[in-house]
Amino acid sequence: MPALSMVLSALLLLTSMTDTTVGTKPAAPVVPDVVYQRADFSSGTPEGTTAGDGLAFGQAAGTTSYTDALGTRTWEYARWTGPEQDIGFGATELIASWTADVPQGSWIQVEARGRNAEGLTKWYSLGRWSYAEGDVLRTSVPGQGDADGTVAVDTLVAAAGKPLSGYQLRLTLYRRPGSAVTPRVRTSGVMSSSVPERKTVPVSPSGGAWGTELAVPRRSQNVHLGHYPEWNGGGEAWCSPTSTTMVLGYWDRWPSEQDTSWVDPADPDPEVDYAARHTFDHAYDGTGNWPFNTAYAGRFGVDGFVTRLRSLTELELLIKAGVPVITSQSFKKGELPGAGYGTDGHLMAVVGFTATGDVIANDPASSSNAAVRRVYPRADFEKVWLRSASSGGVAYVIHPPGHPLPPTTPGLPANW
């Protein structure tokens, strides 16, 4: 059995053992349940969509009106409803992500519904996405909560005591009536997970990437403080698009000088301002919507999705394969030695590991581009990233389709 599988299996075994003392409850599992399932557009129920190279608008299945701050407009739509997917465990959260070609005059909506012990839930909107501006406002949808669950910006959260055993994904593609524009979803998938309550996380062993560092460009969010207040004004608000920009730069897929020609010429890194503009969620009023960032990356021809990783050992598999990983974490000042700040939620790009296994991160919460490279102690980083009070291991994985991902951990559900 491969070393990583042995380690994770041993952790599961050790933490699922029951104490022989009468009345003692078994310990909670150390490793969270998580699975990432890609959508297969050749299955399911199409209503005007065509499957082939992704999922495309073929012919209108109907028309509808939609109202937001830009006004009320009529749209024709085509829709695809995926088959019900079995999760394999009781999930408490679902996150859908996607990449799409959505030209001017079109947009998409991503929805999901789950199955719990009482049956199927209603459909929840997990995002209304457009890349171009002027058609609809790119937005998450607040106020969807009911007895089965709620949507926290980009995450479908099951109600307490009602875990989800399965789900369906629904994608609706919209365009102006009579238009020849063809919106197309290239990829989509759903990450289902159940993260155990845990304040501490065991330090994981090597995954084979110690001594490896990827040449990811360095960009600071703080040099943009005060820029473009209509998209939240830079600084700490721009950690997610800044991290996404760094990874896109690594793949040589970020915006061109023509794309960024509207940015103030005095701006040191116009590609960051561009990413903030095109990831901004008008309901959330920020640029930190996880799937909106991977969807933005998809604009440049890459595949991107949101998942959860179980350990730094798993993350090392991606680094070994030449794939930097963006991680989401929260911590108090002093909990992550070397950071010098605290945060309720922050994104950074993990680009490698030292020879002794510590984390090398391009942390955009730095005073300058030159200061972005940080080394964080392995145990401290793993704790603030994986514990339940943080993101529970949320990560963006962004890579060109021609650059394959490594095999996932044997013996555990695939999480990429």
N, C-alpha and C positions, 0 to 999 in steps of 0.2 A: 504494500500500500504506500503511495507517495507520502513524503514526510508531512506535508501540510494537512492532508486528510487524517493522518494518524494523530496529529496534534489536536485538531479541532474535534475529532471523534473522542479523544481522551478527555478533553474539556467537557464535552457533553455528558460523557459517562460519569465523570467525577461529580459534576454539579447536579446530576439527576438521581444520585444515590440517596436513599432514605436512611436517616439516623435510626439506629435500633432502639433508641429511647422511646418509650410509649408516649404517644401524643405529639412527637416532634414531626413537623411537616417537612417534606422534601425541599431541598434548596432550589431556588429558581435557576433555570438554565443560564449559563454564562453566554452562550452564543445565541443571538436572536434568530427567529424564523424569518427568512426572507427569500423571495423568488422574483425574478424578472422574466416576464413572458412577452415575447414579441407578437404583434398582431399578424395574422395570416389573412391577407385581403382576398385570397382565392376562396375562402370559406365565408360563412355568415350570410347575411341577407342584404343584397344591394338594392337600392332604390335610385336608379339613375346613375350610379357609379360604375366605373369599369376598373377591373383589376388587371395588372400586368406589371408595368414598371411603377409600382406603388398603387395608390388608389386615386383615380382621376374623376373629375366631373364629366360624365358622358352626356346625359340629357336631363332636363329639369323634371323632378318628381312632383314639384308643386311650387307655390310662391308663398311668401310670408312677409309681414312688415316687422321692422325692428327699430326701436327708438333708443337713442342715447343722447349725450350732450351735443352731438353733431346734427341731430334732428331725426325725423322719422322717414325711413326709406323702405321701398319694396325690393325684395330679393327673391330670386329663384334659387332652389336648392336641390341637391342630390345628397343621398344619405346611405351610409353603410352601418349595419348593426352586426357586430361580431357575435360568434357563438358563445355560449356560456363556458367560461373557463374554470376548472377546478383549481383551487389554490393549494390544497394539500395540507393545510393547517388552519387554525382560526386566526385570521388576520384582523388587526385593529386599524391598519392604515393602508390606503391605496394611493399611489401617485402615478398618474399617466404622463407620458412625455412623447414628443413627436418631432419630426422634421418635415417641412412642407415647402412647396413652391406656391406662393400665394401672391399673384401679380396684383397690380392696381385694379380695383373694381371687384375684388373678391376677398373672402375671409373664411375661417373655419371655426367650428365649435367642437370641443372634445367633451364627451359626457361618459359617465359610468354609473352603473347600478350594481349593487351587491346582492348576494344571497346570504341570509342568516337563518336561524332555526324557524323563523316565522314565514319565510318565503323571500321573494324578491323585493327589494326596496324600490323607491322611485328613482328616476334618473336625476343625477346631480351633474351640474355643469362644472367642469374642471378647467375651463378657460375658453375665452373667445379671442382668437389669435389673428392678427393681421400684421404683415411686415410693413406694407405701404401705409401712408397716412392719408386721412381725409375721407375714408370710407366708413369705418367704425372705430371706436376707441378700443385699443387692445386692453383686455381687462379680465380679471378674475371676477367671480360672482359671489358677493356676500349674501347673508341672510337666507341660506338654504336649509338650515337645521330642522330636523324633525325627530320623531321617536327612534329612528333607525341610525341616525348619524348626522354629521354636519360637514361642511367644507371649510377648512382653515386655509384660506388663500388658494393653495395649490394641492392640498392634501384632503382626501376623503377620509374622515375619522369616524370609525364605527362607534355607535353609542355603547356606553358601559354595559357589559354583560351580553352584548349582541355581536360577537365576532363574525366575520364574513368567511364563509367557506368557498365562495365562488364570486364571479363578477361577469358582467358584460361591458364591452366598450362600444360606444357609438360615436361616429364621426359624421358631421354634417358640413358640406361644402356649399358656400353661397357665392353667387355672382349676380351682377346686375341683369335684369330681365332682357333676354335677347342678345346678350353679350356672347362673343366668341372666346372670351377669356377661359382658360382651363386651370382652375386651382387643382393641386395634386398633393396628396400626402405621401411622402416618400417612405417614411418609417413611422411606426408607433409601437408603444408597448406599455405595460403596466407593471410597476413594482408593488408587490404586496408584502406586508411585513407585520411582525409582532415583536416589539422590543421589550424585553423583560425589565422590570424595575431594578436598577442597579446603580449604586453610587460610585463603585469602583470597578475597574476592568483589569483583568490579568494582562501582563505584558506578553505580547506574542513573540514567538521565535522568528528567526530569519526566514524570509521567503526567497532568498537568493539574490537580492538586489543590493546588499550592503556593498558600498563602494561605487555605486552607480549614480550618476547625476546627469539628467537630461538638460540640453541647452535651450531652456525656455526663456524667452525675452522677459525682462523685468520692467514692471510698470507699477507706479505708486498711485493709489487713489487720492492721497492727501495733496498732491500737487494740483489737483482739480478742485480744491475747496472753494466754493462760491461760484463755480461754473454752472451755467444753465439751470437756474433755480426751478424752471418749469419741469425739469426731470430730476428734481431733488437735490441739486446743487453740489454734487461732488462730495469729496471727503469720505467720511465713514459710510455714507449712503450708497457709495458706488463700489463696494468690495466685490459684488458678484459680477457685474459687467467687466470690471478691471481684471478679475481672475480669468473670465472667459476670453477676454482679449489676449491675455498672455498665452493661453493654450492655442488659440487660433493663430497667433504669431508663430508659435513653434511649428505649426503645420503649414506655415506660409499661406494662410487663407484669410487674412483679415482685410478690412476695407481699403480701397485704393485712395490715392490722392484726390481723384475725381469724386469719390463717395464722400470724402470729408471736406470738400471745398467750402462748405458753409461754416466750418468751425473757425473761430477766431485764430488768425495766423500766429498770435502770440502763444497759443496753447502748445505745451510741450509734446503731448501725445494725443492728437486728434482722434485716433482710433478708439480711445477710451470714451470720449464724449459721444462718439457715434454709437457705440454699444449701449451706453446709458439711454440714449434717445430711443433706441429700437428694442430695448427690453422693458421699458417703463410700463408698469401696470397701473392703469388709471383708477381702479378701485382701491387697490392696496396702497397707492400713492408712493410707489417705490420701484426700485430696479432689482429687488431680491427674489422675485418669483422664480423658483427653481426651474420648472419646465420652460418658462419663457426664455431663460438664458440658453438652454440647449436648443430650443427652437430657433433662436436668433443665430446660433452657431450653424445650424443647418442651412441658413441662407447662403453660406459659402461652400456648399457641396459636401460638408462632412456629415457623419452620423453622430448624433448626440442623444443621450438619454440620462435620466435620473435613476439612481439605484441606492441601495444600502450595501456597504461592505461590512464583513464580520470582524475584520482585524487588519492590522498593518501588514500581516503576513500575506493576506489576499491582495492588498494594495501593491505590495512588492511584485506580484505576478504581472501586473500591468506595467509597472516601471521597467521591469526586465524586458517586456515586449516593446518598450519605447513609447509608452502611452502615459503622459502626465495625468494626474487626477486632481480634480477640484473637490475640496472637502468643506463641510459646514460644521462649525463648532461654536460653543459658547463657554465662557469661563470668567471667573473673577480675576481682578488684577493680582498677580502673583501665582496663580494656578498653572500658568504656562511660562516657566522660566525663560527669559530672553525676550518675551513679547513686550513687556512694559506697559500693558494696558489690559482692561477688561472689556467684555462685550456680551450683549444679550444674543448675538448671532452674527457670525462672520465667516466669509468665504476666503480661502486661500488655495494656491496651487501647490500640491506636493510634487516635487520634481526629482527627488532622489533620496538617497540614504548615505550617511557617512560610513566609514569602514567599521564602525562599532554599532551601527544600526540606528543611530539617531536620525530624525526626520529633517530633510532639507526642503524648505518651503519657500516659494516666492510669495511672501506675505505683503499684500498691497497696502496694509495699514502701516506704512513706513514713510519716513520724512522725504525720501527721494527715491528715484529709480535705483540708484547705486546702493541704497540701504535695504532693498527689497529681499535679498537673499538672507534667510535666517536658518539657523540650526536649532531645532527644538528637541529636548530629551524625549526619547521614545516613549517611556512609561507615562510621562505627563501629557504628551500629545494624544496618545491612545485613549487616555482617560477622558479628556475634555471633548474628544470627538465622538466616542462610542457610548458614553454613559447615557442613561435614559433622560436625564435632565438637559442633555444637549440634543443633537440631531439624531442620535442613535446610529451614526455611521453614514449619513447621507453623503452622496458623492455624485459629481457630474463626470461622465465618461464621454470624451469627445475625440473622434479619430476619423480619418478619411476611410471611405468604404474599402479601398484597396489595401489598407493596413490592418490585417486581421488582429482580433483580440486573442489572448491566450486561452487555453481551456480553463473552465471554472473548477472550483474545488471538488474533487471526486467524492462521491458519497453524500453530498449536500445539494439542495436545490440550486439550480443555476441562477446566479444573480447578475449576470451580464450576457 
